Amino acid sequence: MKNKSNLFVVLTAAVFLFGLTIFGILSPDKEFSVSERRPLAAFPKITAEKVFSGRFSEEFEKYSLDNFPLRDGFRRVKALASYCVFGQKDNNGLYYADGYLSKLEYPEDLDSVKKATDRFLEIVETYADEESKVYFSVIPDKNYFLAEKNGYPAINYDKFIAYAKEGMSSAEYIDITDLLELDDYYRTDSHWRQERITDVAERLAEKMGAKLDSEYAVNKLSSDFYGVYSGQSALPVRPDELYCLEIEAIKNSTVYDAETDSSITVYNKENVFGKDPYEVFLHGSKSLLKIENPNSVTDKKLIVFRDSFANSLAPLLISGYSEITLVDIRYISPKLLERFMDFEGRDILFLYSTGVLNNSITIK
């Protein structure tokens, strides 16, 4: 009887493994993981140089891991086992606390901050008009409110922001940390919620001498927004709700996308159903955008050097300006800017999250 039981276990395991193998061979390879928001490894090209150097086996291992049958299901099992069975505090750098998913950001890299602020100063010295006013503001990530109180390592935000502020001492610093709280961020994503940051937009505008129209209409776009951390963590979590704010200035504005040499909308509501619903705001990551408000009652113009947090904030500033140019120097070299934009008569705002400042290798 014991031998029969052992034989049954062996045969069951063999059938399972064989079935997975056949399923994997017959299933088409995927190029992109929607849940993880990243491209998947493709089958490596077979060359003698790759085979003998060992690179083929390394690339094939990455390919096989990315294209493993039922991969997302196994990722979820692993994540649940890590948290519920083995008591791990995080899974691949992601953790869940107080109903929020977040990514560990530690330790602080002050050299990285200096690299970023040095680059900002180079831009000011190279391009800023003599009468332009320069502003700087740091956006704290979710860990500012979540990490330390839940026993996770966190950067020293006071030290971090003070160091960044010192590096940009020639700019007027606008503090927004006192306006923010954990509820201002999505539970499943890294970004802040547009409907919760109108006070941030108002303070920035006020400090920069602009006046905003704050009579917004709140439009619900989705009740099933799964942010970037939901897929990366592989944990079963409740989705967020996704909203956008509308006013006449936003509806009537035109947006020029320098990458595609075309006009786009402030909100791309089709992206609600795309790979990353946060890309509803200004169509996601773009190197250079120019927003024009044809019905503006002011001739004020603003240039914002920014990361993706500004995608949802910038629309809230439109009513205070006749023109807003958004520049993401993670995707365009500052040396090229004079070809595409005019700095004369424009104020400049450097608006960056702590995550980008702490990883400024992404800045060109």
C-alpha positions as CSV (number, residue, x, y, z in Angstrom):
1,M,0.0,0.0,0.0
2,K,2.8,2.4,0.9
3,N,4.6,1.7,-2.4
4,K,1.3,2.4,-4.3
5,S,0.9,5.7,-2.4
6,N,4.5,6.7,-3.3
7,L,3.9,5.8,-6.9
8,F,0.7,7.9,-7.0
9,V,2.6,10.9,-5.6
10,V,5.4,10.5,-8.1
11,L,3.0,10.1,-11.1
12,T,0.9,13.0,-10.0
13,A,4.0,15.2,-9.7
14,A,5.3,14.0,-13.1
15,V,1.9,14.7,-14.8
16,F,1.8,18.2,-13.2
17,L,5.3,19.1,-14.3
18,F,4.8,17.6,-17.8
19,G,1.5,19.5,-18.2
20,L,3.2,22.7,-17.1
21,T,6.0,22.2,-19.6
22,I,3.6,21.5,-22.5
23,F,1.4,24.5,-21.5
24,G,4.5,26.7,-21.4
25,I,5.7,25.5,-24.8
26,L,2.3,26.0,-26.5
27,S,1.5,29.3,-24.8
28,P,2.7,32.4,-26.8
29,D,5.3,34.5,-25.1
30,K,4.2,37.8,-23.6
31,E,6.1,40.9,-24.2
32,F,4.8,42.9,-21.3
33,S,3.5,42.2,-17.8
34,V,0.5,44.4,-17.1
35,S,0.5,43.5,-13.4
36,E,4.2,44.5,-12.9
37,R,4.2,47.3,-15.5
38,R,7.4,46.2,-17.1
39,P,8.6,44.5,-20.4
40,L,9.3,40.7,-20.1
41,A,12.5,39.1,-21.3
42,A,12.4,37.7,-24.8
43,F,13.9,34.4,-25.9
44,P,17.7,35.1,-26.3
45,K,19.4,34.9,-29.7
46,I,21.6,31.9,-29.9
47,T,25.2,32.7,-30.9
48,A,28.5,30.9,-30.3
49,E,29.8,33.9,-28.4
50,K,26.8,33.9,-26.0
51,V,26.9,30.2,-25.5
52,F,30.6,30.0,-24.7
53,S,30.6,33.1,-22.5
54,G,27.6,31.9,-20.5
55,R,25.5,34.9,-21.4
56,F,23.0,32.7,-23.2
57,S,22.2,30.7,-20.1
58,E,21.9,33.9,-18.0
59,E,19.5,35.4,-20.6
60,F,17.6,32.1,-20.9
61,E,17.1,31.9,-17.2
62,K,15.6,35.4,-17.2
63,Y,13.4,34.5,-20.1
64,S,12.2,31.3,-18.5
65,L,11.3,33.0,-15.2
66,D,9.4,35.8,-17.0
67,N,7.5,33.3,-19.2
68,F,6.8,30.6,-16.6
69,P,3.3,29.1,-17.0
70,L,0.7,30.5,-14.6
71,R,3.4,33.0,-13.4
72,D,1.1,35.5,-11.8
73,G,-0.6,32.9,-9.8
74,F,2.6,31.5,-8.5
75,R,3.8,35.1,-7.7
76,R,0.7,35.6,-5.6
77,V,1.2,32.3,-3.7
78,K,4.8,33.3,-3.0
79,A,3.8,36.8,-1.8
80,L,1.1,35.4,0.5
81,A,3.5,32.7,1.9
82,S,6.1,35.4,2.5
83,Y,3.7,37.5,4.6
84,C,1.3,35.0,6.1
85,V,3.5,31.9,6.6
86,F,7.1,33.1,7.0
87,G,6.2,36.4,8.6
88,Q,8.4,38.5,6.3
89,K,7.9,42.3,6.6
90,D,8.2,42.9,2.8
91,N,8.2,41.1,-0.5
92,N,10.8,42.3,-3.0
93,G,11.0,45.7,-1.3
94,L,7.3,46.2,-1.2
95,Y,5.3,46.2,2.0
96,Y,1.7,46.5,3.2
97,A,0.7,48.6,6.2
98,D,-2.3,50.5,7.4
99,G,-4.2,49.4,4.3
100,Y,-1.5,50.9,1.9
101,L,1.1,49.3,-0.3
102,S,4.4,51.1,-0.5
103,K,8.0,50.5,-1.7
104,L,10.9,50.8,0.7
105,E,13.1,53.9,0.0
106,Y,16.2,53.6,2.2
107,P,18.8,54.8,3.0
108,E,19.0,58.4,1.9
109,D,21.6,59.1,-0.8
110,L,22.7,62.7,-0.3
111,D,25.2,62.4,-3.1
112,S,22.2,61.6,-5.4
113,V,20.4,64.7,-4.1
114,K,23.5,66.8,-4.8
115,K,23.7,65.5,-8.3
116,A,20.1,66.4,-8.9
117,T,20.3,69.9,-7.4
118,D,23.6,70.6,-9.3
119,R,21.9,69.7,-12.5
120,F,19.0,72.0,-11.6
121,L,21.4,74.9,-11.0
122,E,23.1,74.2,-14.3
123,I,19.8,74.6,-16.0
124,V,19.1,77.9,-14.2
125,E,22.5,79.3,-15.0
126,T,22.2,78.2,-18.7
127,Y,18.7,79.2,-19.5
128,A,16.9,81.3,-16.9
129,D,15.9,84.8,-17.9
130,E,17.3,87.6,-15.7
131,E,13.8,88.5,-14.5
132,S,12.6,84.9,-14.1
133,K,11.8,83.8,-10.6
134,V,13.0,80.3,-9.6
135,Y,11.1,78.0,-7.2
136,F,11.8,74.6,-5.7
137,S,9.6,72.1,-3.9
138,V,10.0,68.5,-2.7
139,I,7.2,66.0,-2.7
140,P,7.5,63.4,0.1
141,D,6.6,59.9,-0.9
142,K,4.2,57.7,1.0
143,N,6.9,56.4,3.3
144,Y,7.0,59.8,4.9
145,F,3.7,58.9,6.6
146,L,3.9,55.1,6.6
147,A,7.3,53.5,7.0
148,E,8.8,54.5,10.4
149,K,5.6,54.2,12.4
150,N,5.1,50.7,11.1
151,G,8.7,49.5,11.9
152,Y,10.1,49.9,8.4
153,P,13.4,51.7,7.6
154,A,12.9,55.2,6.3
155,I,15.1,58.0,5.2
156,N,15.4,61.0,7.5
157,Y,13.1,63.3,5.6
158,D,13.9,66.4,7.6
159,K,17.6,66.0,6.8
160,F,16.9,65.0,3.2
161,I,14.7,67.9,2.4
162,A,16.9,70.4,4.2
163,Y,19.9,69.2,2.2
164,A,18.0,69.5,-1.1
165,K,16.8,72.9,0.0
166,E,20.4,74.0,0.7
167,G,21.5,72.7,-2.6
168,M,18.9,75.0,-4.3
169,S,19.5,78.0,-2.0
170,S,19.3,80.4,-4.9
171,A,15.7,79.3,-5.5
172,E,12.7,80.2,-3.3
173,Y,11.6,77.0,-1.5
174,I,7.9,76.2,-1.2
175,D,7.1,73.8,1.6
176,I,4.1,71.5,1.0
177,T,4.7,68.7,3.5
178,D,2.3,70.2,6.1
179,L,-0.5,70.0,3.6
180,L,-0.1,66.3,2.9
181,E,-1.3,63.2,4.8
182,L,-1.4,59.5,4.0
183,D,-5.0,59.7,2.6
184,D,-3.7,62.0,-0.1
185,Y,-2.0,59.0,-1.8
186,Y,-3.4,56.0,-3.6
187,R,-3.4,52.9,-1.5
188,T,-2.1,50.7,-4.4
189,D,0.1,53.2,-6.3
190,S,3.1,55.5,-5.6
191,H,1.3,58.7,-6.7
192,W,-0.9,61.2,-5.0
193,R,-4.6,61.6,-5.7
194,Q,-5.5,64.7,-7.8
195,E,-8.8,65.3,-6.0
196,R,-6.8,65.6,-2.7
197,I,-4.1,68.0,-3.7
198,T,-6.0,71.2,-4.6
199,D,-4.5,72.8,-1.5
200,V,-1.0,71.9,-2.7
201,A,-1.7,73.6,-6.1
202,E,-3.1,76.6,-4.4
203,R,-0.1,77.1,-2.2
204,L,2.3,76.7,-5.1
205,A,0.4,79.2,-7.2
206,E,0.1,81.7,-4.3
207,K,3.8,81.6,-3.6
208,M,4.5,82.0,-7.3
209,G,2.1,85.0,-7.6
210,A,-0.6,83.2,-9.5
211,K,-4.3,82.9,-8.7
212,L,-6.3,79.8,-9.4
213,D,-9.9,79.0,-10.2
214,S,-10.8,76.4,-7.6
215,E,-14.4,75.6,-8.5
216,Y,-13.7,72.1,-9.8
217,A,-16.1,69.4,-10.9
218,V,-15.1,66.0,-9.6
219,N,-15.4,63.2,-12.2
220,K,-15.2,59.6,-11.2
221,L,-13.3,57.6,-13.8
222,S,-13.0,54.2,-12.3
223,S,-13.8,52.2,-9.1
224,D,-11.2,49.6,-10.0
225,F,-7.8,51.4,-10.2
226,Y,-5.1,49.0,-9.4
227,G,-1.9,51.0,-9.1
228,V,1.7,50.0,-9.9
229,Y,2.3,48.4,-6.4
230,S,-0.7,46.1,-6.6
231,G,0.8,44.1,-9.5
232,Q,4.4,44.3,-8.3
233,S,3.5,43.1,-4.8
234,A,1.2,40.3,-6.2
235,L,-1.0,40.6,-3.1
236,P,-4.8,40.6,-3.2
237,V,-5.7,44.2,-2.3
238,R,-8.8,46.4,-2.8
239,P,-8.6,48.7,-5.8
240,D,-8.5,52.5,-5.5
241,E,-11.0,54.9,-7.0
242,L,-9.7,57.2,-9.7
243,Y,-11.0,60.7,-10.2
244,C,-10.1,63.8,-12.2
245,L,-11.0,67.4,-11.7
246,E,-12.5,69.6,-14.4
247,I,-12.8,73.4,-14.9
248,E,-13.3,75.4,-18.0
249,A,-9.6,76.3,-18.2
250,I,-8.7,72.6,-18.3
251,K,-11.4,71.8,-20.9
252,N,-10.4,74.7,-23.2
253,S,-6.6,74.3,-23.0
254,T,-4.5,72.8,-25.7
255,V,-1.5,70.6,-25.1
256,Y,1.4,70.2,-27.5
257,D,3.5,67.0,-27.2
258,A,7.0,67.7,-28.5
259,E,7.8,64.0,-28.7
260,T,5.1,63.3,-31.3
261,D,4.8,66.8,-32.7
262,S,1.1,66.6,-32.1
263,S,-1.7,68.0,-29.9
264,I,-3.1,65.9,-27.1
265,T,-5.7,66.4,-24.4
266,V,-5.1,67.2,-20.7
267,Y,-6.8,64.0,-19.8
268,N,-6.7,60.8,-21.8
269,K,-9.6,58.9,-20.4
270,E,-9.0,55.9,-22.6
271,N,-5.9,55.2,-20.5
272,V,-8.3,54.4,-17.6
273,F,-8.5,50.9,-19.3
274,G,-4.8,50.8,-20.3
275,K,-1.7,49.3,-18.8
276,D,-1.4,52.2,-16.3
277,P,-4.6,54.1,-15.5
278,Y,-2.5,56.9,-13.9
279,E,-1.6,57.8,-17.4
280,V,-5.0,59.4,-17.8
281,F,-3.2,62.5,-16.5
282,L,-1.3,64.2,-19.4
283,H,-0.9,60.8,-21.2
284,G,1.8,59.5,-18.8
285,S,5.5,60.0,-19.1
286,K,6.4,62.7,-21.6
287,S,9.6,64.5,-22.0
288,L,8.2,67.9,-23.1
289,L,4.7,69.3,-23.0
290,K,3.4,72.8,-23.5
291,I,0.0,73.7,-22.2
292,E,-1.7,76.8,-23.5
293,N,-4.7,78.4,-21.8
294,P,-6.3,80.6,-24.6
295,N,-8.8,82.2,-22.2
296,S,-6.3,83.2,-19.6
297,V,-6.8,86.6,-17.9
298,T,-3.1,86.7,-17.2
299,D,0.1,86.6,-19.3
300,K,2.0,84.7,-16.7
301,K,4.0,81.7,-18.0
302,L,5.6,78.9,-16.1
303,I,8.2,76.1,-16.8
304,V,8.0,73.1,-14.5
305,F,10.9,70.6,-14.3
306,R,9.2,67.6,-12.8
307,D,8.6,63.9,-12.5
308,S,5.3,62.0,-12.8
309,F,3.8,63.4,-9.7
310,A,3.3,66.7,-11.6
311,N,1.1,64.9,-14.2
312,S,-1.9,65.2,-11.9
313,L,-0.9,68.5,-10.3
314,A,-0.1,70.5,-13.5
315,P,-3.8,70.6,-14.7
316,L,-4.7,72.3,-11.4
317,L,-2.3,75.1,-12.2
318,I,-3.6,75.8,-15.7
319,S,-6.2,78.5,-14.6
320,G,-3.4,80.6,-13.2
321,Y,-1.2,80.8,-16.3
322,S,-1.5,81.5,-20.0
323,E,1.2,78.9,-20.7
324,I,2.8,76.0,-18.7
325,T,5.7,74.0,-20.1
326,L,6.4,70.7,-18.5
327,V,9.9,69.2,-18.8
328,D,11.0,65.8,-17.6
329,I,14.8,65.6,-17.8
330,R,14.7,61.9,-17.2
331,Y,13.7,61.6,-20.9
332,I,15.3,64.6,-22.5
333,S,18.8,66.1,-22.1
334,P,18.9,69.6,-20.7
335,K,21.4,70.4,-23.5
336,L,18.6,70.1,-26.0
337,L,16.1,72.4,-24.4
338,E,17.0,75.5,-26.3
339,R,15.9,73.8,-29.5
340,F,12.4,73.3,-28.3
341,M,11.4,75.9,-25.7
342,D,11.7,79.6,-24.8
343,F,12.7,80.6,-21.3
344,E,12.2,84.4,-21.7
345,G,9.7,85.9,-19.3
346,R,8.9,82.6,-17.7
347,D,9.1,81.6,-14.0
348,I,10.7,78.2,-13.3
349,L,9.6,75.6,-10.7
350,F,11.6,72.5,-9.9
351,L,9.0,70.0,-8.4
352,Y,10.4,66.6,-7.6
353,S,9.5,63.6,-5.4
354,T,11.9,62.2,-2.8
355,G,12.1,59.0,-4.8
356,V,13.5,60.6,-7.9
357,L,15.9,62.9,-5.9
358,N,17.2,59.8,-4.0
359,N,17.7,58.0,-7.3
360,S,18.9,60.8,-9.5
361,I,20.8,58.5,-11.8
362,T,17.6,58.6,-13.9
363,I,18.1,62.3,-14.5
364,K,20.0,63.1,-17.7
